[in-house]
Amino acid sequence: MPRKLRILSTDVQHIYHEEYYLHRVDGFDQFSQFDGTPQTLFERAKRNLDLLDIQPGEYFLDIGCGRGEVAIAAGFVGAIAIGIDFSKDAIMLAQQKLKTVMHNSNRDYRVFFLCSVATNDIFHANTFDKVLMSEFIEHISPIERKIVLKNVRKWLKPNGKLLVYTCPNRWSRYLYPLIRRYVYWKTGNDIGARPADTLHPDFNKYHLNEHSFVSLYIALRSARFRQVRVWFDNPDACEQCNVIKRSIKRSLLYNMLLGSHLTAVGVK
């Protein structure tokens, strides 16, 4: 794997532009069909919303909100939702989508979008019931991660919940050469010397801090979150496999080494 540059996310803020959100970020191909309802979210976003179990009247914060779908869907279920992102293009897309959704549905959404970096202490203490960081933590440096988690803990109400989703699992990167050999032996196909998502020329600027099961757990515990749980959230994995293969693929050891959909929760 290429060595990561020692940079901050704010040093490469310019690469997070409209084309990135409309053609590369997870769910881009379903964005035009999103109508504000949770049912029309792309699968990962829908799963995150289910895991958070957002209730009417709760205050919800989506950090690194991108195009804004999750914040809008949270507003649909009755939450007071705020999405923040440091990309002006992301916030523009989110605000445009919110305006379209409100016009087409003829209903009010208590949803707001703010262009800001999460390292800034921009909210009052004890404001939010739920906070989401989905496909965000790998895009910030370790120094920024420490500050952001400190802020999130401050912004959460007592017993408030943080959900983190990140992909890929860093340890699976190290085992990629073995995976490549296995796939070639099994199928005769060469999947390439590097994972497909690392081939983009700006990859090292996008993914500054990929995590493992262990590092994500330590990060939340170091930020003084309680009841920290880390797992590989892939409920449909190997549904067609036999019992033995399914057990192996759902085991913690297998997922720590090869799994994806790395997910964590912590409570203030």
ROTORTOR-321263 format. One record per residue: residue number from 1; residue in one letter; chain; y, z, x of N, C-alpha, C in turn. Coordinates in pm, whole numbers. Example, Ala and Ser with C-alpha at 12.3 -4.5 7.8 and 13.67 -1.06 7.14 Angstrom:
BEGIN
PT   k r c    n_Y    n_Z    n_X   ca_Y   ca_Z   ca_X    c_Y    c_Z    c_X
PT   1 A A   -569    780   1319   -450    780   1230   -330    780   1320
PT   2 S A   -225    708   1285   -106    714   1367      3    787   1290
end
This chain:
BEGIN
PT   k r c    n_Y    n_Z    n_X   ca_Y   ca_Z   ca_X    c_Y    c_Z    c_X
PT   1 M A   -120      0     84      0      0      0    125      0     88
PT   2 P A    228    -74     51    352    -73    128    416     65    125
PT   3 R A    478    100    232    543    230    241    669    232    156
PT   4 K A    688    341     80    806    353     -6    932    373     77
PT   5 L A   1040    313     33   1169    336     95   1220    473     54
PT   6 R A   1291    538    144   1345    670    113   1481    652     45
PT   7 I A   1477    625    -83   1598    599   -159   1596    679   -289
PT   8 L A   1711    687   -353   1724    748   -484   1725    637   -590
PT   9 S A   1691    676   -711   1694    576   -818   1834    520   -839
PT  10 T A   1935    602   -817   2073    556   -836   2115    455   -730
PT  11 D A   2042    450   -618   2072    350   -516   2030    210   -560
PT  12 V A   1937    202   -655   1885     73   -699   1908     53   -849
PT  13 Q A   2010    116   -900   2040    111  -1043   2058    -31  -1094
PT  14 H A   2105   -119  -1007   2135   -257  -1046   2011   -337  -1084
PT  15 I A   1892   -295  -1042   1771   -374  -1074   1721   -348  -1216
PT  16 Y A   1777   -248  -1282   1738   -217  -1420   1832   -291  -1515
PT  17 H A   1802   -419  -1532   1890   -506  -1610   1818   -556  -1735
PT  18 E A   1890   -633  -1815   1838   -676  -1945   1704   -750  -1932
PT  19 E A   1692   -838  -1835   1568   -913  -1817   1450   -819  -1794
PT  20 Y A   1471   -712  -1719   1366   -614  -1691   1314   -551  -1820
PT  21 Y A   1404   -512  -1909   1364   -445  -2033   1305   -542  -2135
PT  22 L A   1348   -666  -2133   1301   -762  -2233   1178   -840  -2191
PT  23 H A   1142   -833  -2062   1031   -916  -2016    929   -843  -1930
PT  24 R A    955   -716  -1894    860   -649  -1805    820   -509  -1849
PT  25 V A    907   -437  -1914    877   -299  -1952    775   -297  -2066
PT  26 D A    683   -202  -2060    578   -187  -2160    634   -200  -2301
PT  27 G A    572   -284  -2381    614   -303  -2520    717   -411  -2542
PT  28 F A    755   -482  -2435    861   -584  -2449    822   -692  -2550
PT  29 D A    691   -724  -2555    647   -833  -2641    643   -794  -2789
PT  30 Q A    662   -664  -2818    663   -618  -2956    801   -569  -3000
PT  31 F A    897   -575  -2909   1029   -520  -2936   1097   -588  -3055
PT  32 S A   1084   -719  -3065   1152   -790  -3174   1095   -753  -3310
PT  33 Q A    969   -710  -3315    906   -673  -3442    931   -527  -3481
PT  34 F A    984   -449  -3389   1008   -307  -3419   1117   -294  -3524
PT  35 D A   1085   -225  -3636   1181   -215  -3746   1230    -72  -3769
PT  36 G A   1205     16  -3673   1250    154  -3685   1142    251  -3725
PT  37 T A   1031    200  -3777    923    287  -3823    824    313  -3710
PT  38 P A    763    431  -3708    663    460  -3603    547    360  -3602
PT  39 Q A    514    306  -3718    402    213  -3726    424     86  -3645
PT  40 T A    550     49  -3622    578    -76  -3550    609    -52  -3402
PT  41 L A    593     70  -3355    605     97  -3212    488     34  -3137
PT  42 F A    509      2  -3009    396    -39  -2926    307     83  -2902
PT  43 E A    182     61  -2864     79    164  -2870    114    289  -2790
PT  44 R A    163    274  -2667    191    394  -2587    303    476  -2648
PT  45 A A    406    411  -2697    516    482  -2760    469    555  -2885
PT  46 K A    385    488  -2963    331    551  -3083    248    674  -3048
PT  47 R A    169    663  -2942     87    776  -2897    173    893  -2850
PT  48 N A    280    863  -2777    370    970  -2731    433   1043  -2849
PT  49 L A    473    967  -2950    534   1028  -3068    433   1117  -3139
PT  50 D A    307   1071  -3146    203   1152  -3208    181   1282  -3131
PT  51 L A    178   1273  -2999    155   1392  -2916    268   1493  -2930
PT  52 L A    390   1445  -2946    504   1536  -2961    510   1599  -3100
PT  53 D A    454   1531  -3200    451   1584  -3336    591   1627  -3381
PT  54 I A    684   1534  -3372    823   1563  -3405    839   1585  -3555
PT  55 Q A    910   1692  -3590    930   1731  -3729   1074   1704  -3773
PT  56 P A   1095   1685  -3904   1231   1667  -3955   1322   1783  -3914
PT  57 G A   1441   1750  -3870   1538   1852  -3831   1530   1896  -3687
PT  58 E A   1426   1856  -3616   1416   1893  -3474   1512   1809  -3390
PT  59 Y A   1555   1868  -3280   1639   1797  -3183   1550   1741  -3074
PT  60 F A   1559   1610  -3055   1469   1539  -2965   1549   1462  -2861
PT  61 L A   1504   1468  -2736   1568   1396  -2626   1466   1306  -2558
PT  62 D A   1502   1178  -2544   1419   1081  -2473   1492   1043  -2344
PT  63 I A   1436   1087  -2231   1498   1062  -2101   1441    934  -2042
PT  64 G A   1529    842  -2004   1484    710  -1963   1439    632  -2085
PT  65 C A   1524    630  -2186   1486    580  -2319   1467    429  -2323
PT  66 G A   1517    357  -2221   1501    212  -2222   1562    148  -2344
PT  67 R A   1482     69  -2415   1530     -6  -2533   1550     82  -2655
PT  68 G A   1507    209  -2649   1540    304  -2754   1444    319  -2869
PT  69 E A   1327    251  -2863   1238    253  -2978   1194    393  -3019
PT  70 V A   1157    477  -2921   1101    608  -2956   1208    696  -3019
PT  71 A A   1329    694  -2965   1437    774  -3024   1465    728  -3167
PT  72 I A   1464    598  -3190   1490    547  -3325   1378    588  -3420
PT  73 A A   1253    577  -3374   1139    617  -3458   1142    766  -3487
PT  74 A A   1187    847  -3390   1202    990  -3414   1308   1016  -3520
PT  75 G A   1414    936  -3517   1516    945  -3621   1462    909  -3757
PT  76 F A   1370    814  -3762   1310    773  -3888   1235    890  -3953
PT  77 V A   1168    973  -3872   1092   1085  -3928   1180   1208  -3953
PT  78 G A   1312   1194  -3926   1405   1301  -3962   1458   1385  -3849
PT  79 A A   1427   1347  -3725   1479   1423  -3612   1624   1383  -3581
PT  80 I A   1692   1472  -3511   1821   1438  -3452   1789   1398  -3309
PT  81 A A   1798   1269  -3280   1744   1215  -3155   1854   1161  -3065
PT  82 I A   1840   1187  -2937   1930   1134  -2836   1846   1065  -2729
PT  83 G A   1884    943  -2694   1821    871  -2585   1921    852  -2473
PT  84 I A   1879    884  -2351   1968    861  -2236   1899    770  -2136
PT  85 D A   1979    688  -2072   1929    599  -1967   2047    564  -1878
PT  86 F A   2020    547  -1748   2132    515  -1659   2163    366  -1655
PT  87 S A   2084    286  -1726   2107    143  -1731   2197    107  -1849
PT  88 K A   2310     46  -1821   2399      2  -1929   2330   -102  -2017
PT  89 D A   2248   -188  -1955   2178   -290  -2034   2078   -227  -2129
PT  90 A A   2008   -122  -2084   1913    -53  -2172   1984      7  -2292
PT  91 I A   2094     75  -2266   2169    139  -2374   2227     35  -2469
PT  92 M A   2270    -78  -2418   2319   -187  -2503   2208   -235  -2596
PT  93 L A   2088   -257  -2542   1975   -303  -2624   1939   -199  -2729
PT  94 A A   1941    -71  -2689   1907     37  -2782   2007     45  -2896
PT  95 Q A   2135     36  -2863   2238     45  -2966   2233    -75  -3060
PT  96 Q A   2205   -193  -3005   2192   -312  -3089   2074   -299  -3184
PT  97 K A   1962   -249  -3132   1844   -233  -3217   1869   -129  -3325
PT  98 L A   1934    -19  -3291   1966     84  -3390   2055     28  -3499
PT  99 K A   2155    -49  -3461   2246   -110  -3560   2169   -202  -3653
PT 100 T A   2079   -283  -3598   2000   -376  -3679   1907   -301  -3775
PT 101 V A   1841   -197  -3722   1749   -118  -3803   1821    -51  -3918
PT 102 M A   1938      7  -3891   2013     75  -3995   2062    -23  -4101
PT 103 H A   2104   -140  -4057   2151   -243  -4151   2037   -290  -4242
PT 104 N A   1920   -316  -4181   1807   -370  -4258   1743   -266  -4349
PT 105 S A   1748   -141  -4310   1682    -37  -4389   1777     29  -4488
PT 106 N A   1907      9  -4466   2008     69  -4553   1993    221  -4559
PT 107 R A   1967    281  -4444   1956    427  -4436   2022    473  -4306
PT 108 D A   2064    597  -4304   2127    654  -4186   2023    714  -4093
PT 109 Y A   2042    693  -3965   1960    753  -3861   2050    844  -3779
PT 110 R A   2007    966  -3758   2083   1056  -3670   2031   1037  -3527
PT 111 V A   2065    920  -3473   2019    879  -3341   2140    835  -3260
PT 112 F A   2144    880  -3135   2258    852  -3049   2207    812  -2910
PT 113 F A   2278    721  -2846   2239    676  -2713   2354    699  -2615
PT 114 L A   2317    744  -2496   2415    782  -2395   2375    724  -2261
PT 115 C A   2468    656  -2196   2443    603  -2062   2477    712  -1960
PT 116 S A   2375    768  -1900   2395    878  -1806   2271    896  -1720
PT 117 V A   2287    962  -1608   2172    997  -1523   2127   1138  -1559
PT 118 A A   1997   1159  -1561   1942   1288  -1605   1960   1398  -1501
PT 119 T A   2005   1362  -1381   2035   1466  -1281   2168   1535  -1312
PT 120 N A   2247   1476  -1400   2371   1541  -1443   2339   1642  -1553
PT 121 D A   2400   1758  -1546   2376   1863  -1646   2469   1837  -1765
PT 122 I A   2425   1750  -1856   2514   1696  -1959   2496   1760  -2097
PT 123 F A   2397   1849  -2113   2374   1911  -2242   2382   2062  -2231
PT 124 H A   2411   2126  -2344   2413   2271  -2347   2272   2327  -2335
PT 125 A A   2262   2448  -2287   2132   2515  -2280   2077   2536  -2421
PT 126 N A   1945   2535  -2429   1874   2566  -2555   1912   2471  -2669
PT 127 T A   1918   2342  -2638   1958   2242  -2738   1839   2175  -2805
PT 128 F A   1736   2138  -2729   1632   2049  -2779   1500   2121  -2807
PT 129 D A   1434   2074  -2912   1299   2124  -2943   1193   2050  -2864
PT 130 K A   1212   1919  -2845   1114   1834  -2778   1188   1740  -2682
PT 131 V A   1128   1717  -2565   1182   1623  -2467   1069   1532  -2421
PT 132 L A   1098   1403  -2411   1002   1304  -2363   1052   1241  -2234
PT 133 M A    962   1230  -2137    986   1152  -2015    867   1058  -2000
PT 134 S A    877    939  -2056    767    843  -2053    799    728  -1959
PT 135 E A    709    704  -1864    728    600  -1764    867    614  -1700
PT 136 F A    898    736  -1666   1028    769  -1607   1013    839  -1473
PT 137 I A    921    936  -1466    915   1023  -1349    877    947  -1222
PT 138 E A    802    836  -1237    765    756  -1120    882    672  -1069
PT 139 H A    988    663  -1149   1104    582  -1112   1214    662  -1044
PT 140 I A   1193    791  -1026   1293    874   -960   1232    938   -835
PT 141 S A   1316    972   -741   1270   1030   -615   1227   1175   -635
PT 142 P A   1152   1233   -541   1113   1374   -553   1233   1469   -566
PT 143 I A   1341   1438   -495   1461   1522   -504   1519   1516   -645
PT 144 E A   1528   1396   -700   1580   1380   -836   1488   1445   -938
PT 145 R A   1358   1432   -918   1261   1492  -1011   1283   1642  -1021
PT 146 K A   1305   1708   -910   1326   1852   -910   1448   1890   -993
PT 147 I A   1557   1814   -978   1681   1843  -1051   1662   1815  -1199
PT 148 V A   1597   1702  -1232   1579   1664  -1372   1493   1767  -1444
PT 149 L A   1384   1810  -1385   1298   1909  -1450   1371   2042  -1469
PT 150 K A   1455   2078  -1373   1536   2200  -1388   1630   2186  -1506
PT 151 N A   1694   2069  -1518   1784   2045  -1632   1709   2049  -1764
PT 152 V A   1593   1982  -1768   1516   1975  -1893   1477   2115  -1939
PT 153 R A   1434   2197  -1847   1396   2334  -1885   1516   2410  -1941
PT 154 K A   1633   2387  -1883   1754   2451  -1933   1790   2400  -2072
PT 155 W A   1777   2269  -2094   1817   2208  -2220   1723   2241  -2334
PT 156 L A   1597   2269  -2304   1500   2302  -2409   1528   2438  -2470
PT 157 K A   1499   2449  -2597   1501   2580  -2663   1382   2663  -2615
PT 158 P A   1386   2794  -2629   1268   2874  -2598   1147   2822  -2676
PT 159 N A   1037   2806  -2606    912   2749  -2661    922   2600  -2689
PT 160 G A   1030   2537  -2645   1041   2392  -2658    942   2322  -2566
PT 161 K A    908   2196  -2599    800   2126  -2528    850   2001  -2458
PT 162 L A    803   1982  -2336    825   1860  -2259    694   1782  -2252
PT 163 L A    701   1652  -2280    587   1562  -2262    623   1459  -2154
PT 164 V A    535   1448  -2055    553   1351  -1947    437   1253  -1950
PT 165 Y A    468   1125  -1948    365   1022  -1935    402    933  -1817
PT 166 T A    305    907  -1729    331    823  -1614    208    741  -1580
PT 167 C A    233    625  -1526    126    535  -1488    176    451  -1370
PT 168 P A     95    430  -1267    -47    465  -1256    -68    603  -1194
PT 169 N A   -193    638  -1181   -235    756  -1107   -234    721   -957
PT 170 R A   -156    796   -880   -139    763   -738   -270    757   -661
PT 171 W A   -365    846   -693   -491    847   -618   -569    719   -638
PT 172 S A   -556    658   -756   -629    533   -780   -576    421   -690
PT 173 R A   -450    432   -647   -395    333   -555   -474    333   -423
PT 174 Y A   -505    454   -373   -574    465   -246   -716    410   -253
PT 175 L A   -775    417   -371   -912    370   -388   -920    224   -430
PT 176 Y A   -806    158   -440   -804     20   -486   -894    -73   -402
PT 177 P A   -897    -61   -269   -987   -149   -192  -1133   -136   -235
PT 178 L A  -1176    -13   -268  -1312      6   -316  -1332    -56   -454
PT 179 I A  -1229    -41   -538  -1235   -101   -672  -1246   -253   -660
PT 180 R A  -1168   -310   -568  -1171   -455   -548  -1311   -501   -509
PT 181 R A  -1374   -429   -416  -1510   -466   -372  -1610   -454   -487
PT 182 Y A  -1594   -348   -565  -1687   -326   -676  -1676   -439   -780
PT 183 V A  -1551   -474   -814  -1530   -581   -913  -1587   -712   -862
PT 184 Y A  -1568   -739   -733  -1621   -863   -676  -1774   -863   -679
PT 185 W A  -1834   -750   -645  -1981   -738   -647  -2035   -753   -789
PT 186 K A  -1963   -697   -887  -2010   -695  -1025  -1986   -828  -1096
PT 187 T A  -1871   -890  -1070  -1832  -1009  -1148  -1813  -1135  -1065
PT 188 G A  -1798  -1119   -933  -1768  -1235   -850  -1622  -1271   -846
PT 189 N A  -1537  -1193   -915  -1393  -1220   -919  -1320  -1136   -815
PT 190 D A  -1227  -1198   -746  -1143  -1127   -649  -1012  -1091   -719
PT 191 I A   -987   -962   -737   -866   -918   -809   -745   -907   -717
PT 192 G A   -762   -941   -589   -648   -944   -499   -641   -823   -409
PT 193 A A   -572   -840   -299   -562   -733   -200   -475   -617   -247
PT 194 R A   -388   -644   -344   -301   -540   -397   -304   -544   -549
PT 195 P A   -284   -428   -614   -275   -427   -761   -165   -521   -808
PT 196 A A   -189   -585   -924    -97   -688   -972     46   -636   -989
PT 197 D A     60   -510  -1034    195   -460  -1060    274   -433   -933
PT 198 T A    208   -434   -816    281   -408   -691    332   -536   -626
PT 199 L A    305   -650   -687    341   -777   -626    486   -816   -647
PT 200 H A    553   -753   -743    694   -784   -765    775   -744   -641
PT 201 P A    869   -827   -598    944   -799   -474   1022   -668   -477
PT 202 D A   1058   -620   -596   1133   -494   -606   1045   -375   -640
PT 203 F A    912   -392   -628    822   -283   -669    856   -152   -600
PT 204 N A    880   -153   -468    909    -30   -395   1040     35   -438
PT 205 K A   1125    -41   -505   1250     14   -555   1233     68   -697
PT 206 Y A   1136     15   -770   1109     64   -905   1026    193   -901
PT 207 H A    918    192   -826    828    308   -822    852    387   -695
PT 208 L A    937    488   -706    975    568   -590    884    688   -569
PT 209 N A    807    725   -673    740    856   -665    622    860   -762
PT 210 E A    519    781   -734    402    784   -820    328    917   -805
PT 211 H A    266    960   -915    207   1094   -920     56   1091   -933
PT 212 S A     -3   1203   -896   -145   1228   -918   -158   1343  -1017
PT 213 F A   -280   1369  -1061   -309   1483  -1148   -252   1612  -1088
PT 214 V A   -276   1631   -959   -235   1755   -892    -84   1762   -876
PT 215 S A    -21   1654   -828    123   1658   -801    202   1677   -929
PT 216 L A    155   1619  -1040    227   1635  -1166    216   1778  -1216
PT 217 Y A     99   1838  -1202     81   1978  -1241    173   2068  -1157
PT 218 I A    175   2045  -1027    258   2128   -938    406   2111   -972
PT 219 A A    447   1989  -1003    588   1963  -1034    633   2044  -1155
PT 220 L A    553   2047  -1261    591   2121  -1381    583   2272  -1359
PT 221 R A    481   2316  -1288    470   2460  -1260    585   2507  -1169
PT 222 S A    621   2425  -1072    732   2461   -982    864   2468  -1055
PT 223 A A    876   2392  -1164    997   2395  -1246    993   2508  -1348
PT 224 R A    891   2591  -1340    876   2712  -1421    843   2683  -1567
PT 225 F A    774   2572  -1591    720   2548  -1725    593   2630  -1742
PT 226 R A    570   2674  -1865    450   2751  -1900    349   2662  -1970
PT 227 Q A    228   2712  -1981    123   2644  -2056    111   2497  -2015
PT 228 V A    122   2473  -1885    116   2336  -1835    -27   2283  -1848
PT 229 R A    -36   2165  -1904   -163   2096  -1917   -145   1953  -1871
PT 230 V A   -237   1904  -1788   -233   1766  -1739   -366   1701  -1772
PT 231 W A   -361   1579  -1823   -485   1508  -1856   -460   1358  -1854
PT 232 F A   -568   1283  -1868   -561   1137  -1871   -579   1094  -2016
PT 233 D A   -468   1057  -2077   -466   1036  -2221   -502    892  -2255
PT 234 N A   -631    870  -2272   -680    737  -2307   -791    755  -2410
PT 235 P A   -753    791  -2534   -854    830  -2634   -954    723  -2670
PT 236 D A   -920    595  -2645  -1011    487  -2682  -1097    438  -2566
PT 237 A A  -1094    512  -2453  -1166    468  -2333  -1316    457  -2357
PT 238 C A  -1370    344  -2324  -1515    324  -2321  -1582    356  -2454
PT 239 E A  -1518    318  -2563  -1577    347  -2694  -1710    276  -2714
PT 240 Q A  -1728    160  -2649  -1850     83  -2666  -1956    114  -2560
PT 241 C A  -1926    209  -2471  -2020    242  -2365  -2133    329  -2418
PT 242 N A  -2244    333  -2342  -2350    427  -2377  -2305    568  -2344
PT 243 V A  -2383    667  -2385  -2342    807  -2375  -2318    848  -2230
PT 244 I A  -2405    807  -2139  -2393    848  -1999  -2268    786  -1937
PT 245 K A  -2249    657  -1958  -2132    589  -1901  -2003    644  -1960
PT 246 R A  -2005    672  -2089  -1886    728  -2153  -1853    865  -2095
PT 247 S A  -1955    946  -2072  -1935   1080  -2017  -1875   1073  -1876
PT 248 I A  -1925    978  -1797  -1872    961  -1662  -1726    918  -1666
PT 249 K A  -1696    818  -1748  -1560    763  -1752  -1459    859  -1814
PT 250 R A  -1508    958  -1887  -1417   1056  -1945  -1413   1186  -1865
PT 251 S A  -1488   1192  -1756  -1491   1313  -1674  -1361   1327  -1596
PT 252 L A  -1325   1450  -1563  -1201   1475  -1490  -1206   1414  -1351
PT 253 L A  -1318   1427  -1282  -1329   1374  -1147  -1309   1223  -1146
PT 254 Y A  -1375   1153  -1237  -1361   1007  -1244  -1215    969  -1268
PT 255 N A  -1151   1036  -1361  -1013   1002  -1394   -915   1041  -1285
PT 256 M A   -940   1151  -1215   -853   1189  -1104   -853   1083   -996
PT 257 L A   -967   1017   -978   -979    916   -873   -946    775   -921
PT 258 L A   -978    745  -1046   -967    608  -1092   -887    592  -1222
PT 259 G A   -856    701  -1288   -798    693  -1421   -651    657  -1422
PT 260 S A   -602    627  -1542   -461    599  -1563   -413    682  -1681
PT 261 H A   -300    648  -1739   -245    719  -1856   -231    868  -1824
PT 262 L A   -173    901  -1711   -155   1038  -1668    -48   1106  -1752
PT 263 T A    -85   1215  -1816      0   1279  -1916      5   1429  -1892
PT 264 A A    118   1489  -1921    134   1634  -1903    225   1690  -2009
PT 265 V A    202   1815  -2044    293   1890  -2131    324   2022  -2064
PT 266 G A    443   2071  -2090    484   2202  -2045    575   2265  -2148
PT 267 V A    574   2395  -2155    652   2470  -2253    752   2559  -2179
PT 268 K A    874   2566  -2232    974   2654  -2173    940   2799  -2201
end
